[in-house]
């Protein structure tokens, strides 16, 4: 009976080892497999782009001349300076 007892212990140890390895493989495959890879763009902060709407530009003749810049044939009105001038006058 002593030989059969040793065989049973060896067989039981082998079963436990195989079962442990199978459980470990199932656990490891559950950790990494099946996870969706995220798009790098989706991980970044949401970028909001606002489409600028054309605003009515005041005529350069009607505005403080400090807010008007002329470069060649292009005339630009700085609305910030226009607003600053109108609040200073009030």
Buried (B, 14 or more C-beta within 10 A) or exposed (E): EEEEEEEEEEEEEEEEEEEEEEEEEEEEEEEEEEEEEEEEEEEEEEEEEEEEEEEEEBEBEEBBEEBBEEEEEEEEBBEEBBEBBEEEEE
